[in-house]
């Protein structure tokens, strides 16, 4: 069963009551929330995701609701809970769905240590994974959103999961987080993209989430072999160009993008070395998304 | 200590500290010689092995370079000077 199989009243009933056990790739999160904004976001962005029975296993038990304080009436807020604890400060109520997304990211990056986890987007073509590690503001999500509308499969926008035993990239197809100008860039680049209503004045500026393509969600069991590590950087007016990046430096860039690299110790070092061994490594500057997509199309077909 | 080399540059994982370091080709060569020498090596031995030539100036430059690399290794906890 997938989320779209539930009627809206049934979705709301589960979220407000016993919880919705949502599977995203290898992770099952039980989500509870009485908030309409969360139900809207789940209905829009997770329509194609499988749901599990409430008698099965869940990795995380999360809840997004309104804190019980005076602000409840003056400036309504939303608060994220995991296992009854609230690790973050509350945010304005209209940020409830982004808060759920950020909270789920945190749950996975802080707990799923069976994987090496990097702050990177991952897309796939012909079984080969393109890993895009980059700091915030680099244009990583914009590039990722663009590529998945030009023939690449989404594995993840935010968290690259690598199985240390096999060095393969594990799909975690969830909504793509777009910020500020990239929202309009993607609207123009891919008019068919399904975006949520932009939420303004978040700590990241204006945020809108883009639905993961249903095909990427359905293919969650198809792992991919890393073939490229590319560090993207948006530069206004730049011609799209790849520049070779020495592997040792690419290795260190991955280390610096790691959420839990240090947790894995020597095994993590050796697993990451195997990934770098098999990858072409580049930096990538781009100023135009069509140019960027064409360049990666050529990369996928020629290398 | 575990290391991997690509095109001259080396990344090193220090199991004692859990840290990972990027070394340039020269520092990587110094480290590999240290790791290969069961009882360690003196600055002079390393400098002689790594000098580009045999004259006194080149030997001195090599010794200065090795000394600087070893100081960096000590700071990073990669290798330590032996008082003996």
Interface residues (C-beta under 8 A of the other chain):
Chain A: X246 X247 X248 X249 X251 X252 X255 X261 X262 X265 X266 X269 X270 X273 X276
Chain B: X2 X4 X5 X6 X7 X9 X10 X11 X13 X15 X18 X20 X22
